Each structure stands twice: as structure tokens, then as C-alpha cells.
Amino acid sequence: MNESAVKAVPSGNEYEAHYRPVWAASYRTVKNRGAIAKFATELAAEVAAWRVLYSVEQRVMRRDGALVFAAKSLADSHFNLPRSVKAKGREKRNEVERRRIPA
């Protein structure tokens, strides 16, 4: 079902927040320190579900890793920029030279 969704489910006088990430087939419950989170209004439950869904999906679906580096390398090559790599957790970029093997 490639679609995110949230819903507020009534339980007594309160509401539970449920969310479904893009890659999941069933809804998950929003929890607060291991216990099911309860909300006074339907709107508050839906807002909480959207916030949890956003934080879960952003970790997975944000474009990072090799795809970004490949696209950046291609763009840099069009402008004749030197190749560089960035170490994880650092801001400084290091230039990389390609090793030439004599034929």
C-alpha cells in the first residue's frame, strides 16, 4: 500500500494515536515510555501520530549514502571540481586522488 496514514482511535473517554509507515501493512500504536499514549482530543492524537510517523520515516527515507555521493560526484565532474570525501561526523572534506596503475 505505498501510502502513509494516521488515525485516532477512541478508547473510552480518550483517544489512542495510530500510524502506518509507507512500508508497513498494519497500523502501529504511539507509545510513551513503553505504555500506549492516551490523548484528550482526537486532534491531539492525530498530531502526535503524524509527528511519530514523520520521525520514523525521515530516518529511513531521507536521501543519504552512496546515492547522494554518486550524484554529487557526477555534478562535480561537470564543473571540473576535485574529488572529495567527507568523513562521517566531520565537516571537513578531503580531496581524493585516483591511483593510476601503469598498464
N, C-alpha and C positions, 0 to 999 in steps of 0.2 A: 504494500500500500504506500509507497513513497510520499507520505504526507504526515507532517507533524500535527498533533492535536492535543487539546487540553479540555478538561471538563470539571465542573464542580458537582460532586455527588452528595445529596443531602443524607445526613445520618443523625436522626433525632432533631435537635434544635440547632445543630451546627452543620458545617459543610466540610467534606474532605476534598483535597485537590488531587486530581489525577492527570497524568501527562503521558503522551506516547511519542517517543522519538521516531524519526524517519525510518530507521532500520528495524523497529520493533513491531510486532503484530498485536500485542496487548498493552493495555494501559498499566502504568506504574503509579504507585501512591507516593505523594510527597511526605517525607518523614522529617521530623525534627529530633535529632539525637536518638535515633532508633525507634521512636514512637510515631505513630501516624499523626500528622499535624491536623488540627481542627481549627476552623475559621468561623467567625460570627456571621459573615455575609458571603453570598455566592460570588460577588465581585472580588473580594479579598482572596478567596480560594483560587479563582481563575488567574488572578495576577500572580500569586505565589507559584502556581503550576507553570505559567509562562516563563517566569524567572528561572525556575529549576530547569525547565526544558532548554532554555537558551544557554544556560551554563553547561549543560550536558552536551548539547550538540556543538557548541563552539569549540570544545576541546578536540572533537573528532573531525569536524567538517572545515575548520579553518585551513586555508591553503598554506601549508608549510612543508618543509622537507625537500626531497630531491626535485619535485616538480617545479618549485619556485627557483631553485638554483639552476635548473636546466633552462628555464625561460629567461632568467637574468643573464646567464652566460651567453645565450643567443643574442639578446639585446645588446650586451656589452660588445660582442664581436662586430655588430653592425657599426658601432661608433669607435672601433679600434681601441677600446679600453683594455688595460691589462687584466688578466685573470686574477681573481682574488677569492679568498675563502674567509669566513668568519667563524671563529671558534665559538662553541656553544657557551653562553653565559658571558661573553665579552663583546665589547662594542668595536674593538679594533679589527680591521680587515688586513689580512696578509696577502701579498702578491705571490702568485704561484707561477713558476716557470715549468714548461713542459720539458721533460727529459727527452733528449734526442739520442736515439740508438743508431750508431753507424751501421749502414747496410753492407 
